[in-house]
């Protein structure tokens, strides 16, 4: 193989390698974003549940206090 052919092959291999890295990086970013979104949804559900429980407990305590008055 000529020197030029070797250089061309090395450049092609470098290009393929960079493309693979970019694709992997993009895939990682997409998965990371999806996990953050999932975490946000889960935390919102936890907050909503905690608020509902607090409201129920407040209502129960208010009713109990009215009975004791």
DOZANU-454362 format. One record per residue: y, x, z of N, C-alpha, C in turn; residue in three letters. Coordinates in pm, 1 decimal. Layout:
BEGIN
       nyy       nxx       nzz      cayy      caxx      cazz       cyy       cxx       czz    r
         Y         X         Z         Y         X         Z         Y         X         Z  ALA
...
***
This chain:
BEGIN
       nyy       nxx       nzz      cayy      caxx      cazz       cyy       cxx       czz    r
    -117.1      83.7       0.0       0.0       0.0       0.0     123.7      88.5       0.0  UNK
     223.1      42.0     -68.4     346.0     119.8     -72.8     423.5     101.0      56.8  UNK
     515.8     191.1      76.8     601.8     183.1     194.1     681.4      52.8     195.5  UNK
     727.8      11.7      79.1     805.6    -112.4      67.6     721.1    -233.1     106.8  UNK
     595.3    -236.2      62.1     505.4    -346.5      96.1     481.1    -350.8     245.9  UNK
     461.3    -234.3     306.8     442.2    -228.4     452.4     565.6    -280.2     525.7  UNK
     681.7    -239.2     479.4     805.8    -285.8     541.9     822.0    -436.4     527.3  UNK
     789.8    -488.2     407.3     798.3    -632.7     384.9     703.1    -707.9     475.9  UNK
     581.0    -656.1     491.4     482.2    -720.8     578.7     529.0    -720.6     724.4  UNK
     586.8    -608.5     767.2     636.0    -600.3     904.9     749.5    -700.0     927.6  UNK
     837.9    -713.2     830.1     947.6    -809.1     841.7     894.6    -952.0     845.4  UNK
     794.6    -980.7     762.9     734.0   -1114.3     763.4     667.4   -1143.3     896.9  UNK
     596.3   -1044.3     949.5     529.9   -1062.0    1079.0     632.3   -1084.4    1189.9  UNK
     743.3   -1009.6    1184.1     850.0   -1026.2    1283.2     909.1   -1166.4    1273.7  UNK
     927.6   -1213.4    1151.6     982.9   -1346.7    1130.5     889.6   -1454.1    1185.7  UNK
     760.5   -1439.5    1161.6     661.6   -1535.1    1213.3     661.5   -1531.1    1365.5  UNK
     667.0   -1410.6    1420.6     667.8   -1395.4    1566.0     790.6   -1462.8    1627.3  UNK
     905.9   -1441.2    1569.1    1028.3   -1504.1    1620.2    1020.8   -1656.0    1608.5  UNK
     963.3   -1704.0    1500.3     949.1   -1848.2    1479.8     858.1   -1909.6    1586.4  UNK
     749.3   -1840.2    1616.6     656.8   -1888.1    1719.8     727.7   -1891.7    1855.5  UNK
     803.3   -1786.4    1885.7     877.0   -1781.5    2012.4     977.8   -1895.9    2021.5  UNK
    1049.4   -1919.9    1913.9    1148.8   -2027.8    1914.0    1083.2   -2164.0    1931.6  UNK
     970.5   -2184.0    1864.3     898.8   -2310.7    1876.7     846.6   -2329.8    2019.0  UNK
     790.9   -2222.8    2076.1     740.4   -2230.5    2213.1     855.3   -2257.7    2310.1  UNK
     967.8   -2192.7    2288.6    1083.9   -2214.4    2374.6    1134.2   -2357.1    2365.8  UNK
    1136.6   -2409.3    2245.4    1180.2   -2547.5    2225.0    1083.4   -2644.6    2292.0  UNK
     954.4   -2619.2    2277.8     853.4   -2705.4    2340.3     866.7   -2700.7    2492.5  UNK
     886.4   -2580.6    2546.3     903.3   -2566.6    2691.1    1025.7   -2645.3    2738.2  UNK
    1135.7   -2634.1    2665.7    1257.9   -2705.4    2702.4    1235.3   -2856.3    2700.6  UNK
    1163.4   -2905.1    2600.5    1135.0   -3048.6    2590.2    1051.5   -3095.9    2708.2  UNK
     948.3   -3020.4    2742.2     862.1   -3057.2    2854.9     941.3   -3052.3    2985.2  UNK
    1022.9   -2949.9    3000.5    1103.9   -2936.5    3121.7    1199.3   -3055.5    3136.9  UNK
    1262.2   -3093.5    3028.2    1353.3   -3209.1    3031.6    1278.5   -3337.1    3066.1  UNK
    1158.6   -3352.4    3009.7    1078.2   -3471.4    3039.6    1039.7   -3474.6    3186.9  UNK
    1006.3   -3359.3    3243.2     971.7   -3354.7    3385.5    1092.2   -3388.3    3473.1  UNK
    1209.1   -3339.5    3435.4    1329.3   -3372.9    3511.7    1357.7   -3523.1    3506.0  UNK
    1339.2   -3581.5    3389.1    1360.0   -3725.6    3374.4    1261.2   -3802.9    3460.8  UNK
    1135.6   -3760.9    3458.9    1032.3   -3825.0    3540.8    1066.6   -3813.6    3688.6  UNK
    1112.9   -3695.6    3729.3    1150.9   -3675.6    3869.3    1266.7   -3767.7    3907.8  UNK
    1365.2   -3780.7    3819.7    1479.0   -3867.9    3847.9    1435.6   -4013.2    3861.6  UNK
    1347.6   -4057.8    3773.9    1297.3   -4195.1    3781.2    1221.3   -4216.8    3911.8  UNK
    1137.7   -4120.3    3947.3    1059.4   -4132.7    4070.4    1150.8   -4135.7    4192.9  UNK
    1251.3   -4049.5    4194.4    1342.1   -4047.4    4309.2    1424.2   -4176.0    4317.6  UNK
    1462.4   -4230.8    4204.3    1533.1   -4359.4    4204.9    1444.1   -4469.6    4261.2  UNK
    1315.6   -4465.5    4226.8    1221.6   -4564.5    4280.1    1207.2   -4548.3    4430.9  UNK
    1202.1   -4424.5    4477.3    1192.0   -4399.4    4621.9    1317.3   -4450.1    4692.5  UNK
    1434.1   -4421.0    4634.8    1559.9   -4467.5    4694.7    1565.0   -4620.1    4699.7  UNK
    1523.3   -4685.1    4592.1    1524.0   -4831.2    4588.2    1429.1   -4888.4    4693.0  UNK
    1313.8   -4827.0    4708.4    1216.8   -4872.7    4809.0    1273.5   -4854.2    4949.2  UNK
    1334.7   -4739.8    4973.3    1393.7   -4714.0    5105.0    1504.5   -4815.1    5134.8  UNK
    1585.8   -4844.7    5036.9    1692.4   -4944.1    5055.7    1634.8   -5081.9    5085.8  UNK
    1528.6   -5118.4    5013.9    1465.8   -5248.7    5036.8    1408.2   -5256.4    5177.7  UNK
    1343.2   -5150.9    5220.7    1285.4   -5148.4    5356.2    1397.2   -5156.8    5460.0  UNK
    1504.2   -5082.1    5439.5    1617.2   -5087.0    5533.8    1677.2   -5226.5    5539.7  UNK
    1690.9   -5291.4    5425.6    1745.0   -5428.0    5424.4    1654.5   -5524.0    5499.1  UNK
    1525.1   -5511.4    5478.5    1429.8   -5598.1    5549.3    1439.1   -5573.8    5699.3  UNK
    1444.9   -5447.1    5738.4    1452.5   -5415.8    5881.1    1584.1   -5466.6    5940.6  UNK
    1694.8   -5450.9    5867.1    1823.6   -5501.8    5916.2    1818.3   -5653.3    5933.3  UNK
    1761.3   -5722.5    5835.8    1750.2   -5868.9    5844.0    1663.8   -5910.4    5961.8  UNK
    1554.5   -5839.1    5982.3    1463.6   -5869.9    6093.2    1534.1   -5847.2    6226.5  UNK
    1607.8   -5736.1    6236.1    1680.2   -5706.5    6360.5    1790.1   -5809.1    6385.2  UNK
    1858.2   -5850.6    6279.1    1963.1   -5951.9    6295.0    1905.4   -6083.6    6344.6  UNK
    1792.2   -6123.5    6291.4    1727.7   -6249.1    6334.0    1683.6   -6237.8    6478.9  UNK
    1630.6   -6122.9    6516.4    1584.5   -6102.7    6654.2    1703.8   -6105.3    6749.8  UNK
    1814.7   -6045.5    6708.3    1934.4   -6045.7    6792.0    1991.8   -6186.6    6809.0  UNK
    1985.5   -6267.1    6706.1    2035.1   -6403.9    6715.5    1951.4   -6486.9    6811.6  UNK
    1819.8   -6460.5    6812.6    1732.5   -6534.4    6903.8    1761.4   -6498.1    7048.6  UNK
    1800.9   -6372.3    7070.9    1826.6   -6326.8    7205.8    1963.8   -6365.6    7258.0  UNK
    2051.1   -6413.2    7169.8    2187.8   -6451.2    7212.4    2188.8   -6583.2    7283.7  UNK
***
